[in-house]
Amino acid sequence: MNSLVATSRNFRHASRLLGLDSKLEKSLLIPFREIKVECTIPKDDGTLVSYVGFRVQHDNARGPMKGGIRYHPEVDPDEVNALAQLMTWKTAVVDIPYGGAKGGIGCSPRDLSLSELERLTRVFTQKIHDLIGIHTDVPAPDMGTNSQTMAWILDEYSKFHGHSPAVVTGKPIDLGGSLGRDAATGRGVVFATEALLAEYGKSISELTFVIQGFGNVGSWAAQLIHERGGKIIAVGDISGATRNPNGLDIPALLKHKVETGNLKDFNGGDAMDLNELLVHECDVLIPCALGGVLNRENAADVKAKYIIEAANHPTDPDADEILAKKGVIVLPDIYANAGGVTVSYFEWVQNIQGFMWEEEKVNQELQRYMRKAFMNIKAMCQMHDCNLRMGAFTLGVNRVARATLLRGWEA
């Protein structure tokens, strides 16, 4: 199912549970602004090439819009729209004063040199600089972008508006980035997992885990679960998959990935078919890669008891229904992977104050926000007699709807 259709379907379900006015519901669904720009750059060989850049600014009722910028061949308006909308609900779920946005450029970053990526980023920033800003829309890294990308955006934006470190988050530490930001999404996933398992009288150290995706989020989640005594029995990404029923040596696997660039030929585990990863026998499955990986084709074969959605929209609504019938507990993306945007908020606060925090404070505050959000989701589940996904959606949508009405929206 198309990610925009799926996200809108979840929103409408939450809206019905909350009894929202139909005009307000429509208003909350329509993006505040959609931006599409042409980015033409000279390649290193002198030829000109054009790319299309997008920025969807979904809602600003609760504060400046916030969301990543991804460089990926499949960046399209529907996907960007869905992710911008998810950010609106996500920031409201963890109760940080932001709205939602998302952006991207349809390109293959692996096929571009560093200088080509820099030129592309600067041209994109030139085209949107007057539509982003510290109190308007604050971009961050996403798939295919990183702290270096944010440094280029900061530099280009500052040429127009003066030194403005708070205009982007996920920056290098030397340019005002926050300590703990690199691990934040993965760490938030682990705090969310701990909060969920505590409800069932379980802890990470008792359970087995499968992690799909071994980029920034997956590798940090794996590292932190391993440190807490959790047994990670299978890991995979686009480069391959490896398993060990006795538990993978995660530090050794991380070292292997850094040295070889892939998960293949790791001598601490056996190679396995990537397609088997999601249906591998385990207690907890953590999808950390692209959306839509759990669908009607494979959901019935999932053997995990808990699914922690570290990726955006990894479970489509058809799979949701199948998993619910099987009794699988799904911790939704708009809560489970909110650690990244929460620490982005901390970075923004530090930049505005001009006062930086110690990493220990960042991690303590992240844990506090994640725990509080889980308790609030649980309260909504009890109030509306719904599952965790609808608990999170009703929590987020209700907060945005209340802010919209308080600002004087006319039905």
TADA-V984713 format. One record per residue. N is the residue number from 1. RES is the residue in one small letter. SS is DSSP state (h for helix, s for strand, l for the rest). PHI is phi in degrees with one decimal (none if undefined). OMEGA is omega in radians with two decimals (NA if undefined). Layout:
[[N,RES,SS,PHI,OMEGA] [N,RES,SS,PHI,OMEGA]]
This chain:
[[1,m,l,none,3.08] [2,n,l,-52.2,-3.04] [3,s,h,-61.8,3.13] [4,l,h,-68.2,3.11] [5,v,h,-62.0,-3.11] [6,a,h,-64.4,-3.13] [7,t,h,-64.4,-3.14] [8,s,h,-65.4,3.12] [9,r,h,-64.7,3.11] [10,n,h,-63.1,3.12] [11,f,h,-61.2,-3.09] [12,r,h,-65.2,3.09] [13,h,h,-62.5,3.12] [14,a,h,-62.7,-3.14] [15,s,h,-60.9,3.12] [16,r,h,-66.6,3.11] [17,l,h,-60.4,-3.12] [18,l,h,-83.5,-3.12] [19,g,l,69.2,-3.11] [20,l,l,-70.5,3.01] [21,d,l,-59.7,-3.04] [22,s,h,-63.6,3.12] [23,k,h,-70.0,3.10] [24,l,h,-65.1,3.11] [25,e,h,-57.7,-3.14] [26,k,h,-63.4,3.14] [27,s,h,-62.4,-3.12] [28,l,h,-68.7,-3.09] [29,l,h,-81.4,-3.07] [30,i,l,-77.9,-3.14] [31,p,l,-64.1,3.07] [32,f,l,-60.7,-3.10] [33,r,s,-158.7,3.03] [34,e,s,-121.2,-3.07] [35,i,s,-121.5,3.10] [36,k,s,-135.6,-3.07] [37,v,s,-131.4,3.06] [38,e,s,-93.8,3.13] [39,c,s,-119.9,-3.14] [40,t,s,-104.7,-3.14] [41,i,s,-133.3,2.96] [42,p,s,-79.6,3.04] [43,k,l,-77.6,-3.10] [44,d,l,-61.0,-3.14] [45,d,l,-87.5,3.08] [46,g,l,94.5,3.13] [47,t,l,-75.1,3.11] [48,l,s,-93.6,3.11] [49,v,s,-138.9,-3.12] [50,s,s,-115.3,3.08] [51,y,s,-127.3,3.09] [52,v,s,-105.7,3.10] [53,g,s,-107.7,-3.14] [54,f,s,-126.2,2.89] [55,r,s,-145.2,3.06] [56,v,s,-108.6,3.11] [57,q,s,-104.5,-2.93] [58,h,s,-83.5,-3.03] [59,d,s,-157.1,3.12] [60,n,l,-130.2,-3.11] [61,a,l,-64.6,-3.07] [62,r,l,-102.4,3.14] [63,g,l,149.9,-3.14] [64,p,l,-56.5,3.14] [65,m,s,-75.6,-2.99] [66,k,s,-142.6,3.09] [67,g,s,173.5,-3.05] [68,g,s,-75.7,2.99] [69,i,s,-120.7,-3.13] [70,r,s,-112.1,3.03] [71,y,s,-108.9,-3.05] [72,h,l,-158.0,-3.12] [73,p,l,-60.6,-3.07] [74,e,l,-96.2,3.08] [75,v,l,-67.2,3.10] [76,d,l,-139.4,-3.03] [77,p,h,-57.0,-3.13] [78,d,h,-63.1,-3.12] [79,e,h,-65.5,-3.14] [80,v,h,-61.1,3.12] [81,n,h,-60.9,3.14] [82,a,h,-62.2,-3.10] [83,l,h,-70.4,3.07] [84,a,h,-64.4,3.12] [85,q,h,-63.9,3.10] [86,l,h,-58.6,3.13] [87,m,h,-64.3,3.11] [88,t,h,-59.6,-3.12] [89,w,h,-72.3,-3.10] [90,k,h,-63.2,-3.13] [91,t,h,-64.7,3.10] [92,a,h,-72.0,3.13] [93,v,h,-60.3,-3.13] [94,v,l,-89.3,3.02] [95,d,l,60.0,2.99] [96,i,l,-109.4,-2.93] [97,p,l,-80.3,-3.14] [98,y,l,-132.5,2.88] [99,g,s,-107.7,-3.06] [100,g,s,-115.5,3.03] [101,a,s,-150.8,3.03] [102,k,s,-161.0,3.14] [103,g,s,-148.2,3.11] [104,g,s,176.0,3.05] [105,i,s,-127.7,3.12] [106,g,l,-76.0,-3.13] [107,c,l,-154.3,3.04] [108,s,l,-104.7,-3.06] [109,p,h,-58.4,-3.13] [110,r,h,-67.1,-3.11] [111,d,h,-88.7,-3.11] [112,l,l,-110.6,3.07] [113,s,l,-74.4,3.14] [114,l,h,-60.3,-3.13] [115,s,h,-68.7,3.08] [116,e,h,-67.4,3.09] [117,l,h,-62.5,3.13] [118,e,h,-64.2,3.14] [119,r,h,-61.3,-3.14] [120,l,h,-62.7,-3.13] [121,t,h,-63.4,-3.12] [122,r,h,-68.1,3.12] [123,v,h,-65.1,3.10] [124,f,h,-59.2,3.13] [125,t,h,-64.1,3.11] [126,q,h,-59.0,-3.09] [127,k,h,-76.3,-3.05] [128,i,h,-118.8,-2.99] [129,h,h,-58.7,-3.11] [130,d,h,-84.3,3.14] [131,l,h,-113.3,3.02] [132,i,l,-116.3,3.13] [133,g,s,162.4,-3.05] [134,i,l,-54.7,-3.10] [135,h,l,-112.4,-3.09] [136,t,l,-120.4,-3.07] [137,d,s,-158.8,-3.01] [138,v,s,-116.5,-3.14] [139,p,s,-69.2,3.13] [140,a,s,-152.6,3.11] [141,p,s,-71.6,3.08] [142,d,l,-149.7,-3.13] [143,m,l,-56.8,3.09] [144,g,l,83.0,3.07] [145,t,l,-126.3,-3.09] [146,n,l,-154.2,-3.10] [147,s,h,-62.9,3.11] [148,q,h,-64.9,3.09] [149,t,h,-57.9,-3.14] [150,m,h,-64.9,3.12] [151,a,h,-63.5,3.11] [152,w,h,-65.7,3.12] [153,i,h,-63.3,3.11] [154,l,h,-56.2,-3.10] [155,d,h,-63.9,-3.10] [156,e,h,-67.7,3.13] [157,y,h,-62.6,-3.10] [158,s,h,-66.1,3.08] [159,k,h,-63.7,-3.13] [160,f,h,-91.5,-2.92] [161,h,h,-123.3,-3.07] [162,g,l,80.0,-3.06] [163,h,l,-56.2,-3.02] [164,s,l,-139.6,-3.06] [165,p,h,-60.1,-3.08] [166,a,h,-79.1,-3.10] [167,v,h,-73.1,3.05] [168,v,s,-135.3,3.01] [169,t,l,-119.1,-3.05] [170,g,l,77.9,-3.13] [171,k,l,-79.9,2.97] [172,p,l,-61.4,-3.14] [173,i,h,-55.9,-3.09] [174,d,h,-66.3,3.13] [175,l,h,-111.7,3.09] [176,g,l,100.3,3.06] [177,g,l,-68.8,-3.11] [178,s,l,-91.5,2.96] [179,l,l,-60.8,3.10] [180,g,l,84.3,-3.09] [181,r,l,-69.4,-3.08] [182,d,l,-59.0,-3.09] [183,a,l,-91.1,-2.89] [184,a,h,-58.9,-3.09] [185,t,h,-66.1,3.11] [186,g,h,-62.7,3.12] [187,r,h,-66.4,3.09] [188,g,h,-62.0,3.09] [189,v,h,-59.0,-3.12] [190,v,h,-69.2,3.09] [191,f,h,-61.3,3.12] [192,a,h,-64.2,3.12] [193,t,h,-61.7,3.13] [194,e,h,-61.5,-3.14] [195,a,h,-63.0,3.14] [196,l,h,-66.9,-3.08] [197,l,h,-63.1,3.13] [198,a,h,-59.5,3.10] [199,e,h,-62.5,-3.10] [200,y,l,-106.7,3.11] [201,g,l,66.2,-3.12] [202,k,l,-119.3,3.06] [203,s,l,-135.6,-3.10] [204,i,h,-56.3,-3.04] [205,s,h,-65.6,-3.11] [206,e,h,-90.1,-2.87] [207,l,l,-115.8,3.07] [208,t,s,-105.5,-3.03] [209,f,s,-129.8,2.96] [210,v,s,-123.2,-3.11] [211,i,s,-119.3,3.10] [212,q,s,-103.3,-3.05] [213,g,l,105.2,-3.08] [214,f,l,-133.1,3.03] [215,g,l,-84.1,-3.10] [216,n,h,-58.3,-3.05] [217,v,h,-68.7,-3.10] [218,g,h,-62.7,-3.10] [219,s,h,-70.7,3.09] [220,w,h,-68.3,3.11] [221,a,h,-60.2,-3.14] [222,a,h,-60.4,-3.12] [223,q,h,-59.5,-3.06] [224,l,h,-73.2,3.07] [225,i,h,-67.1,3.11] [226,h,h,-59.6,3.13] [227,e,h,-62.5,-3.13] [228,r,l,-87.8,3.07] [229,g,l,89.8,3.09] [230,g,l,-72.4,-3.12] [231,k,s,-99.4,3.13] [232,i,s,-91.9,-2.99] [233,i,s,-99.2,3.09] [234,a,s,-156.8,3.14] [235,v,s,-141.7,3.08] [236,g,s,-153.4,2.97] [237,d,s,-148.4,-3.07] [238,i,l,-61.7,-3.12] [239,s,l,-84.9,-3.13] [240,g,s,143.5,-3.13] [241,a,s,-140.8,-3.13] [242,t,s,-138.3,3.13] [243,r,s,-138.6,3.04] [244,n,l,-153.8,-3.07] [245,p,l,-59.9,3.12] [246,n,l,-87.7,-3.13] [247,g,l,103.6,3.11] [248,l,l,-76.9,3.02] [249,d,l,-80.9,-3.00] [250,i,h,-64.7,3.09] [251,p,h,-56.9,3.11] [252,a,h,-67.6,3.13] [253,l,h,-66.5,3.10] [254,l,h,-61.6,3.13] [255,k,h,-63.2,3.12] [256,h,h,-60.8,-3.13] [257,k,h,-64.6,3.13] [258,v,h,-64.9,-3.08] [259,e,h,-73.8,-3.04] [260,t,h,-107.1,-3.12] [261,g,l,82.3,3.10] [262,n,l,-149.7,-3.12] [263,l,l,-98.6,-3.12] [264,k,l,-69.5,3.03] [265,d,l,58.8,3.06] [266,f,l,-78.0,-3.01] [267,n,l,-80.5,3.08] [268,g,l,-96.8,-3.14] [269,g,l,-161.4,3.13] [270,d,s,-100.8,3.10] [271,a,s,-64.9,3.11] [272,m,l,-140.6,3.12] [273,d,l,-69.9,-3.12] [274,l,h,-56.6,-3.11] [275,n,h,-68.2,-3.13] [276,e,h,-82.8,-3.01] [277,l,h,-58.0,-3.06] [278,l,h,-69.1,-3.12] [279,v,h,-110.1,3.13] [280,h,l,-71.3,3.12] [281,e,l,-63.9,3.10] [282,c,l,-169.3,3.06] [283,d,l,-84.8,-3.03] [284,v,s,-128.8,3.07] [285,l,s,-105.3,3.13] [286,i,s,-123.0,3.04] [287,p,s,-77.3,-3.09] [288,c,l,-122.1,-3.05] [289,a,l,-113.9,-3.07] [290,l,l,-77.9,3.13] [291,g,l,-76.7,3.02] [292,g,l,70.9,-3.08] [293,v,l,-76.7,3.05] [294,l,s,-103.2,-3.03] [295,n,l,-141.0,-3.05] [296,r,l,-64.7,-3.13] [297,e,l,-70.6,-3.01] [298,n,l,-114.8,-3.03] [299,a,h,-59.3,-3.11] [300,a,h,-64.9,-3.10] [301,d,h,-93.2,-3.14] [302,v,l,-65.2,-3.09] [303,k,l,-106.7,-3.14] [304,a,l,-67.1,3.08] [305,k,l,-89.1,-3.13] [306,y,s,-131.1,3.03] [307,i,s,-120.9,3.13] [308,i,s,-108.1,-3.03] [309,e,l,-82.2,3.11] [310,a,l,-78.5,3.06] [311,a,l,-86.8,3.01] [312,n,l,-84.5,3.05] [313,h,l,54.4,3.12] [314,p,l,-76.5,-3.09] [315,t,s,-113.3,3.12] [316,d,l,-82.8,-3.03] [317,p,h,-57.5,3.09] [318,d,h,-62.8,3.12] [319,a,h,-65.5,3.11] [320,d,h,-53.8,-3.11] [321,e,h,-65.9,3.14] [322,i,h,-63.9,-3.11] [323,l,h,-64.9,3.13] [324,a,h,-61.5,3.13] [325,k,h,-64.8,3.13] [326,k,h,-79.3,-3.12] [327,g,l,82.4,3.11] [328,v,l,-79.2,3.13] [329,i,s,-88.9,3.14] [330,v,s,-109.0,3.06] [331,l,s,-92.7,-2.91] [332,p,l,-71.3,-3.10] [333,d,h,-57.9,-3.04] [334,i,h,-69.7,2.93] [335,y,h,-111.4,-2.96] [336,a,h,-59.1,-3.08] [337,n,l,-105.4,-3.10] [338,a,l,-80.6,3.13] [339,g,h,-61.3,-3.12] [340,g,h,-64.3,-3.11] [341,v,h,-71.7,3.11] [342,t,h,-65.9,3.12] [343,v,h,-74.4,2.98] [344,s,h,-61.1,3.08] [345,y,h,-61.1,3.10] [346,f,h,-60.2,3.13] [347,e,h,-62.9,3.12] [348,w,h,-59.4,3.12] [349,v,h,-61.6,3.14] [350,q,h,-61.4,3.14] [351,n,h,-64.0,-3.13] [352,i,h,-66.3,3.12] [353,q,h,-77.1,-3.03] [354,g,l,66.4,-3.08] [355,f,l,-140.6,-3.02] [356,m,l,-94.3,-3.10] [357,w,l,-96.6,2.97] [358,e,l,-74.5,-3.12] [359,e,h,-59.4,-3.14] [360,e,h,-59.8,3.13] [361,k,h,-66.3,3.12] [362,v,h,-56.7,-3.09] [363,n,h,-67.3,3.11] [364,q,h,-64.3,-3.14] [365,e,h,-65.2,3.11] [366,l,h,-61.2,3.14] [367,q,h,-60.3,-3.13] [368,r,h,-62.8,-3.14] [369,y,h,-64.7,-3.11] [370,m,h,-67.5,3.13] [371,r,h,-65.5,-3.12] [372,k,h,-62.6,3.14] [373,a,h,-61.8,-3.14] [374,f,h,-63.6,3.12] [375,m,h,-62.6,3.11] [376,n,h,-67.8,3.09] [377,i,h,-63.3,-3.13] [378,k,h,-59.5,3.13] [379,a,h,-63.2,3.12] [380,m,h,-68.2,3.09] [381,c,h,-60.2,-3.14] [382,q,h,-69.3,-3.09] [383,m,h,-65.2,-3.04] [384,h,h,-105.8,-3.13] [385,d,l,49.5,-3.06] [386,c,l,-135.1,3.13] [387,n,l,-80.5,-3.06] [388,l,h,-63.7,-3.13] [389,r,h,-63.6,3.13] [390,m,h,-71.2,3.04] [391,g,h,-61.4,3.13] [392,a,h,-69.5,-3.13] [393,f,h,-64.7,3.14] [394,t,h,-64.7,3.10] [395,l,h,-61.2,-3.10] [396,g,h,-67.2,-3.10] [397,v,h,-64.2,-3.14] [398,n,h,-61.9,-3.14] [399,r,h,-65.4,3.14] [400,v,h,-68.6,3.13] [401,a,h,-62.5,3.14] [402,r,h,-63.5,3.12] [403,a,h,-61.9,-3.14] [404,t,h,-61.2,-3.13] [405,l,h,-67.7,-3.13] [406,l,h,-64.6,3.14] [407,r,l,-76.8,3.06] [408,g,l,103.5,3.10] [409,w,l,-69.3,-3.11] [410,e,l,-100.2,3.12] [411,a,l,-76.9,NA]]
